[in-house]
Amino acid sequence: MPVLLALGAVVAYANCLSSPFVFDDLSAIVDNPAIRQLWGGAAAGTAAGGLTLSGRPVLAFSFALNHAISGYAVWSYHALNLLIHVAGGLTLFGVLRRTLRRIAFFAPGPDLPALAVAFLWTVHPLQTESVTYVVQRAESLMGLFYLLTLYAFVRGVDVRARREENTPGPESPQGRWWLGAAIAACALGMATKEVMVTAPVLVLLYDRTFVAGTFAGAWRARRNFYLGLAATWLLLAFFVMSTGGNRGGTVGFGVGVTPWAYGLTQFHAIARYLALIFWPRPLVFDYGTFWVTQVGDILPYAAVVAATIGATCWALWRRPALGFAGGWFFGILAPTSLTPGTIQMIVEHRMYLSLAAPLALAVLALYRWAPRAASGIVALAGIACLVATVQRNTVYRTGLALWSATVDERPGNAMAQNNLGLALFRLGRIDEAMAHYESALRVDPNNLEARYNLALACARLGQLPAALENYAKILALRPDSADVRSSYGAALLRAGRRDDAAVQFQKALQLKPGLAEAHANLGDLLFDGGNVAGAAVEFETALRLKPDFAPAHCSLGNVLARQDRMADALAQYEEAVRLQPDFVDAQINAGNALLQLDRLPEAVAHYETALRLDPSAADAHNNLGYVWLHTGRVREAVAQFEQALAARPDFAEARRNLAEARAQLPSPP
């Protein structure tokens, strides 16, 4: 049975092992220098801020471990996510089969229903966000520790029960070890994600429901154990305070959102989660921010949620086993449903653990009321879930696919529109990207991220007045943004306003001395002004801060080329190309260095790659034409020079080269 469960998980998630980092993966993993040191990762998990890793040292250490194994190659991150998920499914199976023995659920025996629930939970498409989206390991790893806490408790009381049946007396050392393991798992969970806060309460509820029979009996039998579980709350409090108490201003009771305003949105959220359990489509990566403006809008959802809560309260009193299932569902959702947040109202990964309770109720009802048909129905449901999960994982294969699917479902989501624009921008589809940035700003005129990305796109297309206007608007609202000042300075430099650019770079570095982009931009300013040595220092500083910063490698290559250190320059260009294969300028510069080193075939390969990436790259056309001209391929040289001039009519060097090439053409007979 465990092999079947693990195999189902592997089949469901095998197609996601090469899916790229997306969204918060970039800030929490790719751009997070803290995880580049194995033991530094855990320390970084106690740092203030709103990153997914902030205040979560065990989670941060797991990503540092991945970085030590594979750097930024995604396979190890996905493999560990899958391993965690499989372990969670196996632990759930263990908890269920031991629990069903306690309530004498022997219709087909406890193992088959337990396997059915665990299998459906493992392959259910609602789990994809917690498994395939790398950074949401926060949810799945916390879920594993949550389940391990309960499993170790169940094992501990099972050992004691067996001992009392045979030789009544003091609790066995083995039982104490299991209860100690439960406390340790609970502590690790507290250091992984804040939702773990309800674990001690739910273990006590489990004890009252399935073991002791009453809360008082559970307390009398295991007072020290519960004191140990409660002590882990102190650990959680420390980690929460390490982020400023509100995860960098994104979640908490002091972030500008009232519990009432946020709480009203959760009726819709919980009703949505309940619907997705039994019909998991459409799944949406990001639902966007919304607020309830009229109470009537939420009445249908509130009725569903109120009825479910009412049924849970009744069952806790009259049918404790059913009540525990409801307590599990709402108890795990409670921390994120009751604590106000600024950006996440409906989030599918919150259902990672809560999903187990409704599935268990549905499967056990089938085995109780339709035992002959139950296994067949569960098998069909399992196959359907597995296929749906495989299909859902294809959406994560590219950022473009993920955000396109999200915008299709939520076109009024400003964040999704902005991120779709960003995905298009990275593919060089600048005009399409700008359209989505503008859509985001129509939905939310105060979306500074979309305005910043629009400014970058304008600068890329040479629309410098529009870019400068957008940067100025952002800085009027957020003057302390080092990143914006750095990019603003780069646009000013391109506009020929060198002194203004220098001011922006200096302000950016005062605000954020470790901003690699600002050092690189200052280096460009110095290089443009002829201060080659000063530029080299800035580029080298940028690369110390961010070793995988491709533009800085390319710019340092330009410095080395200016110093006639062509082999060293080539090494920098090739590193830039390795880090960013679609970096057109680096491809062209690598070709130029190879040309200087008289390695013509390799130079041609780089020019041709640049032209595949950007057919309008005038420098690549001109330089490739130069190679053809000096290797006797005059007609091909003429064609390249003509294309260079078509792309840039004022390209004087290409015009001179074209004249020289035409002069070498054979005269017509």
C-alpha positions in Angstrom: 0.0 0.0 0.0 2.7 2.6 0.8 4.4 1.7 -2.5 1.1 2.3 -4.4 0.7 5.6 -2.7 4.2 6.8 -3.5 3.9 5.6 -7.1 0.7 7.6 -7.5 2.5 10.7 -6.3 5.5 10.2 -8.6 3.2 9.7 -11.6 1.2 12.7 -10.8 4.2 15.0 -10.4 6.8 13.6 -12.7 6.1 16.2 -15.3 6.9 19.1 -13.0 10.5 18.3 -12.1 11.8 20.7 -14.7 9.3 23.5 -14.2 11.1 26.9 -13.7 11.0 29.1 -10.7 8.0 31.5 -10.8 6.7 34.5 -8.9 7.9 34.4 -5.2 10.4 31.7 -6.1 12.6 34.5 -7.6 12.7 36.7 -4.6 12.9 33.9 -2.0 15.4 31.7 -3.8 17.0 33.1 -6.9 17.6 36.6 -5.6 18.2 35.6 -2.0 21.9 35.5 -1.2 21.3 34.0 2.3 20.5 30.5 0.9 23.9 30.4 -0.9 25.4 29.3 2.5 24.2 26.0 3.9 24.1 27.1 7.5 23.4 30.7 6.8 20.0 29.7 5.3 18.5 28.9 8.7 19.8 32.1 10.2 18.3 34.0 7.2 14.9 32.5 8.1 14.8 34.7 11.2 15.4 37.9 9.3 12.8 40.6 9.2 10.8 41.2 6.0 8.0 39.7 3.9 9.8 37.0 2.0 8.2 33.6 2.2 11.4 32.4 4.1 11.2 35.2 6.7 10.7 33.9 10.2 10.9 30.3 9.0 14.4 29.0 9.6 13.6 25.3 8.9 12.1 26.2 5.5 15.1 28.5 4.7 17.5 25.7 5.6 15.8 23.3 3.3 16.3 25.8 0.4 19.9 26.3 1.4 20.3 22.5 1.2 18.9 22.5 -2.3 21.3 25.3 -3.3 24.2 23.3 -2.0 23.0 20.3 -4.0 22.1 21.8 -7.4 22.7 25.6 -7.2 19.8 27.1 -9.1 19.0 24.0 -11.2 15.4 23.4 -10.4 15.4 19.5 -10.3 16.5 19.2 -6.7 14.0 21.7 -5.5 11.1 19.9 -7.1 12.5 16.5 -6.1 12.6 17.5 -2.4 9.1 19.0 -2.7 7.8 15.7 -4.1 9.6 13.7 -1.4 8.0 15.9 1.3 4.6 15.4 -0.2 5.1 11.6 -0.4 6.2 11.5 3.2 3.1 13.6 4.1 0.8 11.1 2.3 2.4 8.1 4.0 2.1 9.8 7.4 -1.5 10.6 6.8 -2.1 6.9 5.8 -0.5 5.9 9.1 -2.6 8.3 11.2 -5.8 7.2 9.4 -5.4 3.4 9.7 -4.5 3.6 13.4 -7.5 6.0 14.0 -9.9 3.7 12.2 -8.8 0.8 14.4 -9.8 2.9 17.4 -13.3 3.5 16.1 -13.7 -0.1 15.0 -14.2 0.8 11.3 -13.9 -2.8 10.1 -16.2 -2.9 7.0 -13.3 -3.8 4.6 -10.8 -3.5 7.4 -9.1 -0.1 8.3 -6.3 -0.3 5.8 -8.1 0.0 2.5 -10.2 3.1 3.5 -7.1 4.7 5.0 -5.2 4.1 1.7 -8.1 5.4 -0.3 -8.2 8.7 1.6 -4.4 9.1 1.6 -4.1 8.3 -2.1 -6.8 10.8 -3.1 -5.2 13.4 -0.8 -1.8 12.8 -2.5 -2.9 13.0 -6.1 -5.7 15.6 -5.7 -5.1 18.6 -8.1 -5.8 21.1 -5.3 -2.4 20.1 -3.9 -0.4 21.2 -7.0 0.1 24.7 -5.7 1.8 23.3 -2.6 4.0 20.8 -4.4 4.7 22.3 -7.9 5.1 25.9 -6.9 8.5 25.5 -5.3 8.4 28.2 -2.6 5.1 26.8 -1.2 7.1 24.1 0.3 6.3 26.3 3.3 2.8 24.7 3.3 3.8 21.1 2.5 6.8 21.0 4.9 4.7 22.5 7.7 2.0 20.0 6.8 4.4 17.1 7.1 5.5 18.2 10.6 1.8 18.7 11.6 1.0 15.1 10.5 4.2 13.8 12.2 3.2 15.5 15.4 -0.2 13.7 15.4 1.3 10.4 14.1 4.0 10.3 16.9 1.3 11.1 19.5 -0.9 8.2 18.2 2.1 5.8 18.3 2.9 7.0 21.8 -0.6 6.3 23.2 -0.8 3.0 21.2 2.4 1.8 22.9 1.0 2.7 26.3 -2.4 1.0 25.6 -0.7 -2.2 24.6 1.4 -2.1 27.8 -1.6 -1.5 30.0 -3.4 -4.5 28.4 -0.6 -6.8 29.4 1.3 -5.5 32.4 -0.3 -2.3 33.9 2.2 0.0 35.3 4.4 3.1 34.5 4.4 4.3 30.9 7.1 2.6 28.8 10.2 4.3 27.6 9.1 3.6 24.0 5.9 5.5 24.6 7.8 8.5 26.1 10.1 8.5 23.1 7.2 8.8 20.7 5.6 11.6 22.7 9.0 13.4 22.7 9.1 12.9 18.9 5.7 14.6 18.7 7.0 17.6 20.6 10.1 17.8 18.4 8.0 17.6 15.2 5.8 20.3 16.5 8.8 22.6 17.2 10.1 22.0 13.7 6.7 22.9 12.3 6.6 26.1 14.3 9.9 27.0 12.7 8.5 26.3 9.2 5.2 28.1 9.0 2.8 29.9 11.4 -0.2 27.7 10.6 1.4 25.1 12.9 0.1 27.2 15.8 -3.1 25.1 16.0 -1.3 21.7 16.2 -1.2 21.4 20.0 -4.9 22.2 20.1 -5.8 19.6 17.5 -3.7 16.9 19.2 -5.6 17.6 22.4 -8.9 17.4 20.5 -7.8 14.1 18.9 -6.9 12.8 22.4 -10.3 13.8 23.8 -12.1 12.3 20.8 -10.3 9.0 20.2 -8.2 8.2 23.3 -9.1 9.8 26.7 -12.8 10.5 26.0 -12.7 13.9 27.8 -10.4 17.0 27.8 -9.9 16.5 31.5 -8.9 12.9 31.1 -6.4 13.8 28.4 -4.9 16.5 30.6 -4.6 14.2 33.6 -3.0 11.4 31.6 -0.5 13.6 29.7 -0.1 16.9 31.4 3.6 17.1 30.8 3.3 16.2 27.2 0.8 19.1 26.6 3.0 21.5 28.5 5.8 20.5 26.1 3.6 21.1 23.1 2.5 24.4 24.5 6.1 25.5 24.9 6.6 25.4 21.2 4.3 28.4 21.0 7.1 30.4 22.6 9.4 29.4 19.7 6.7 30.4 17.2 6.3 33.8 19.0 10.0 34.4 18.6 10.0 33.7 14.9 6.9 35.8 14.3 8.5 38.8 16.1 11.7 38.4 14.1 9.7 39.5 11.0 8.4 42.6 12.8 5.3 40.8 14.0 3.5 41.2 10.7 5.7 39.5 8.0 7.1 42.7 6.7 3.7 44.5 6.8 1.9 41.9 4.7 0.0 39.9 7.4 -1.2 40.8 10.9 -3.3 43.1 12.9 -1.3 46.2 12.2 -1.1 46.2 8.4 -4.0 48.6 7.7 -6.7 46.0 7.1 -9.4 45.4 9.8 -10.3 41.9 10.8 -13.9 42.6 9.8 -13.0 43.7 6.3 -10.7 40.7 5.8 -13.0 38.3 7.6 -15.9 39.0 5.2 -13.8 37.9 2.2 -13.2 34.5 3.9 -16.8 33.4 3.5 -16.2 33.4 -0.3 -12.8 31.8 0.2 -14.0 28.9 2.3 -17.0 28.2 0.1 -14.6 28.2 -2.8 -12.3 25.7 -1.1 -15.3 23.4 -0.4 -16.4 23.4 -4.0 -12.9 22.7 -5.3 -12.6 19.5 -3.2 -15.3 17.8 -5.2 -14.9 19.7 -8.5 -11.3 21.0 -8.7 -11.6 23.4 -11.7 -10.9 26.0 -12.6 -7.8 26.2 -10.4 -6.4 29.7 -10.1 -2.8 30.5 -9.2 -3.6 33.9 -7.9 -7.1 35.2 -7.2 -6.1 38.8 -6.7 -7.2 41.2 -4.0 -10.9 41.9 -3.5 -13.0 43.5 -0.7 -16.6 43.0 0.2 -18.6 46.2 -0.4 -22.1 44.8 0.0 -23.0 42.3 2.6 -25.6 40.8 0.2 -22.7 39.7 -2.1 -21.5 37.2 0.5 -24.8 35.9 1.9 -24.8 32.6 -0.2 -21.2 31.9 0.8 -21.9 32.8 4.4 -24.8 30.5 4.5 -22.7 27.6 3.4 -19.9 28.3 5.8 -22.3 29.0 8.7 -24.0 25.7 8.1 -20.7 23.8 8.0 -19.5 25.4 11.2 -22.9 24.7 12.9 -22.7 21.1 11.8 -19.2 20.9 13.2 -20.2 22.3 16.6 -23.1 19.9 16.9 -20.9 17.0 15.9 -18.2 17.9 18.5 -20.9 17.6 21.1 -22.9 14.6 19.8 -20.7 12.8 17.3 -17.1 13.5 18.4 -15.4 11.6 15.5 -17.3 13.6 12.9 -16.7 16.7 14.9 -12.9 16.1 14.9 -13.0 16.1 11.0 -14.8 19.5 11.1 -12.4 20.8 13.7 -9.4 19.6 11.6 -10.8 21.5 8.5 -11.6 24.8 10.3 -8.7 24.6 12.8 -6.1 24.4 10.1 -7.7 27.2 8.1 -8.3 29.4 11.1 -4.9 31.1 11.3 -5.0 32.3 7.7 -8.7 32.9 7.7 -8.8 35.1 10.8 -5.5 37.0 10.5 -5.8 40.0 8.2 -3.7 40.1 5.1 -3.2 42.7 2.4 -2.8 40.7 -0.8 -4.1 37.1 -0.4 -7.9 36.5 0.1 -8.3 33.1 -1.6 -5.2 30.9 -1.7 -5.5 27.3 -2.8 -2.4 26.0 -1.0 -4.1 26.8 2.3 -6.1 23.7 1.7 -3.1 21.4 1.7 -3.8 19.8 5.2 -7.5 20.8 5.5 -8.3 18.7 2.4 -7.8 15.5 4.3 -10.9 15.9 6.5 -13.6 16.3 3.8 -12.0 13.5 1.8 -12.0 11.2 4.8 -15.7 11.9 5.5 -16.6 11.2 1.8 -14.6 8.0 1.5 -15.7 6.6 4.9 -19.3 7.4 4.0 -18.9 5.4 0.8 -17.4 2.4 2.6 -20.1 2.6 5.3 -23.2 3.0 3.0 -22.0 1.4 -0.3 -19.2 -1.0 0.6 -19.4 -3.0 -2.6 -19.2 -0.1 -4.9 -16.8 2.0 -2.7 -13.5 0.7 -4.0 -14.5 1.1 -7.6 -15.8 4.7 -7.1 -12.6 5.6 -5.2 -10.4 4.1 -7.9 -12.2 6.1 -10.6 -11.9 9.2 -8.5 -8.2 8.6 -7.9 -7.5 8.2 -11.7 -9.5 11.3 -12.4 -7.6 13.3 -9.8 -4.2 12.0 -11.0 -5.0 12.9 -14.6 -6.2 16.4 -13.5 -3.0 16.9 -11.5 -0.8 16.0 -14.4 -2.8 18.4 -16.6 -2.6 21.2 -14.0 1.2 20.8 -13.7 1.6 21.7 -17.4 0.5 25.2 -16.5 3.7 25.6 -14.4 6.0 24.7 -17.3 6.6 28.4 -18.1 5.8 31.7 -16.5 3.9 32.7 -19.6 1.6 29.7 -19.4 1.0 30.2 -15.7 0.1 33.8 -15.9 -1.9 33.5 -19.1 -4.0 30.9 -17.4 -4.5 33.1 -14.4 -5.5 36.1 -16.4 -7.9 34.0 -18.4 -9.7 33.2 -15.2 -9.2 36.5 -13.4 -8.8 39.3 -16.0 -9.5 41.9 -13.3 -6.5 40.8 -11.2 -4.0 43.6 -11.5 -1.2 41.4 -10.1 -1.8 38.7 -12.7 -1.9 41.2 -15.5 1.4 42.7 -14.3 3.1 39.3 -14.0 1.9 38.2 -17.5 3.4 41.4 -18.8 6.6 40.6 -17.0 6.7 37.1 -18.6 6.2 38.6 -22.0 8.9 41.2 -21.3 11.4 38.5 -20.6 10.6 36.9 -23.9 11.3 40.1 -25.7 7.6 40.7 -26.5 7.7 44.3 -25.2 4.7 45.7 -26.9 2.4 42.9 -25.6 4.0 43.3 -22.1 3.2 47.0 -22.1 -0.5 46.3 -22.9 -0.8 44.1 -19.8 1.0 46.6 -17.6 -1.5 49.2 -18.8 -4.4 46.8 -18.0 -3.0 46.3 -14.5 -2.9 50.1 -14.0 -6.5 50.5 -15.3 -7.6 48.0 -12.6 -5.3 49.5 -9.9 -3.8 52.9 -10.8 -1.8 52.7 -7.6 0.0 49.5 -8.6 3.6 50.8 -8.4 5.1 47.5 -9.5 3.1 47.6 -12.8 4.1 51.3 -13.3 7.8 50.4 -12.7 7.6 47.5 -15.2 5.9 49.9 -17.7 8.8 52.3 -17.2 11.3 49.6 -17.9 9.4 48.6 -21.0 9.3 52.2 -22.3 13.1 52.5 -21.7 13.7 49.2 -23.5 11.8 50.6 -26.6 13.6 53.9 -26.4 10.6 55.8 -25.3 12.7 57.7 -22.7 10.3 60.6 -21.9 7.5 58.1 -21.0 9.9 56.0 -19.0 11.2 59.1 -17.1 7.6 60.3 -16.4 6.6 56.9 -14.9 9.8 56.7 -12.8 9.1 60.2 -11.4 5.5 59.2 -10.5 6.7 56.2 -8.6 9.4 58.2 -6.7 6.8 60.9 -5.8 5.0 58.1 -3.8 8.0 56.0 -2.8 11.1 58.1 -2.6 13.0 55.5 -0.6 13.0 52.8 -3.3 16.6 52.1 -4.2 15.6 49.9 -7.1 13.5 52.6 -8.8 16.2 55.2 -8.3 18.8 52.9 -9.9 16.6 52.2 -12.9 15.6 55.9 -13.1 19.3 56.8 -13.2 19.9 54.3 -16.0 17.1 55.9 -18.1 18.6 59.4 -17.4 22.0 58.2 -18.5 20.5 57.0 -21.8 18.8 60.4 -22.2 22.2 62.1 -21.8 21.5 63.6 -18.4 24.7 62.3 -16.8 24.7 64.5 -13.7 21.1 63.7 -12.9 21.9 60.0 -13.4 24.8 60.2 -11.0 22.6 61.7 -8.3 20.1 58.9 -8.6 22.8 56.2 -8.5 24.3 57.7 -5.4 20.9 58.0 -3.7 20.2 54.4 -4.5 23.4 53.2 -3.0 22.8 55.3 0.1 19.4 53.6 0.5 20.7 50.1 -0.3 24.5 49.8 -0.4 24.3 46.1 -1.4 22.2 46.8 -4.5 24.2 45.1 -7.3 22.1 46.8 -10.1 23.0 50.3 -8.8 26.7 49.5 -8.7 26.5 48.2 -12.2 24.6 51.3 -13.4 27.2 53.5 -11.7 29.8 51.5 -13.5 28.1 52.2 -16.8 28.2 55.9 -16.0 31.9 55.9 -15.2 32.7 53.8 -18.2 30.8 56.1 -20.5 32.7 59.1 -19.0 36.1 57.4 -19.7 36.8 56.3 -16.1 37.6 52.7 -17.0 39.3 51.8 -13.7 36.4 53.2 -11.6 33.9 51.4 -13.8 35.8 48.1 -13.3 35.6 48.5 -9.5 31.8 49.0 -9.6 31.2 46.0 -11.9 33.4 43.8 -9.7 31.5 45.0 -6.7 28.2 44.2 -8.4 29.4 40.7 -9.2 30.6 40.1 -5.6 27.1 41.0 -4.5 25.4 39.0 -7.2 27.7 36.5 -9.0 25.0 35.4 -11.5 24.3 39.0 -12.7 24.7 38.6 -16.5 24.7 42.4 -17.4 27.5 43.1 -15.0 29.6 40.3 -16.5 29.0 41.8 -20.0 29.9 45.3 -18.8 33.1 44.0 -17.1 33.9 42.4 -20.4 33.6 45.8 -22.1 36.1 47.2 -19.6 38.5 44.4 -20.2 38.1 44.8 -24.0 38.9 48.5 -23.6 42.1 47.5 -21.8 43.0 45.1 -24.7 42.6 42.0 -22.5 40.5 40.3 -25.1 40.7 36.8 -23.8 39.6 37.9 -20.3 36.8 40.0 -21.9 35.7 36.9 -23.9 35.4 34.9 -20.6 33.1 37.5 -19.2 30.9 37.6 -22.3 30.7 33.9 -22.4 29.7 33.8 -18.7 27.0 36.4 -19.4 25.7 34.2 -22.3 25.8 31.1 -20.1 23.7 32.8 -17.4 21.3 34.5 -19.9 21.4 32.8 -23.3 18.9 35.3 -24.8 21.2 38.3 -23.9 21.7 39.8 -27.4 24.4 42.4 -26.5 26.5 39.7 -24.8 26.2 37.4 -27.8 27.3 40.3 -30.1 30.2 41.3 -27.8 31.3 37.7 -27.5 31.4 37.6 -31.3 33.4 40.8 -31.4 36.0 39.4 -29.0 36.3 36.2 -31.0 36.7 38.3 -34.1 39.6 40.2 -32.5 41.1 36.8 -31.5 40.8 35.7 -35.1 38.4 32.9 -34.2 36.0 33.6 -37.1 33.7 30.5 -37.1 32.9 31.0 -33.4 32.3 34.7 -33.9 29.9 33.9 -36.7 28.0 31.5 -34.4 27.5 34.2 -31.9 26.3 36.8 -34.4 23.9 34.3 -35.9 22.5 33.5 -32.5 22.0 37.2 -31.8 20.1 37.6 -35.0 17.9 34.7 -34.2 17.1 36.3 -30.9 16.7 39.8 -32.5 16.6 40.0 -36.3 16.8 43.8 -36.0 20.1 43.8 -34.2 22.0 46.2 -36.5 25.4 45.6 -34.9 25.1 41.9 -35.4 24.2 42.4 -39.1 27.1 44.8 -39.6 29.7 42.7 -37.8 28.6 39.5 -39.6 28.8 41.4 -42.9 32.4 42.4 -41.9 33.3 38.7 -41.5 31.8 37.8 -44.9 33.5 40.7 -46.6 36.9 39.7 -45.4 36.4 36.1 -46.2 35.4 36.7 -49.8 31.7 36.2 -49.4 30.9 39.7 -50.8 27.3 39.3 -51.8 26.4 37.9 -48.4 28.3 40.8 -46.8 26.2 43.3 -48.9 23.0 41.7 -47.7 24.0 42.0 -44.1 25.1 45.7 -44.4 21.8 46.5 -46.1 19.8 44.8 -43.2 21.9 46.7 -40.7 20.9 50.0 -42.4 17.3 49.0 -42.7 17.3 48.5 -38.9 19.3 51.7 -38.2 19.4 54.1 -41.1 21.9 56.4 -39.4 24.5 53.6 -38.9 27.5 55.4 -40.5 29.9 52.4 -40.2 27.5 50.1 -41.9 27.0 52.6 -44.7 30.8 52.8 -45.2 31.1 49.0 -45.1 28.3 48.7 -47.7 30.0 51.1 -50.0 33.3 49.1 -49.7 31.5 45.8 -50.3 29.6 47.1 -53.4 32.9 48.3 -54.8 34.2 44.7 -54.6 31.3 43.2 -56.4 32.2 41.9 -59.9 31.1 44.3 -62.7 28.2 43.0 -64.9 29.3 41.7 -68.3 
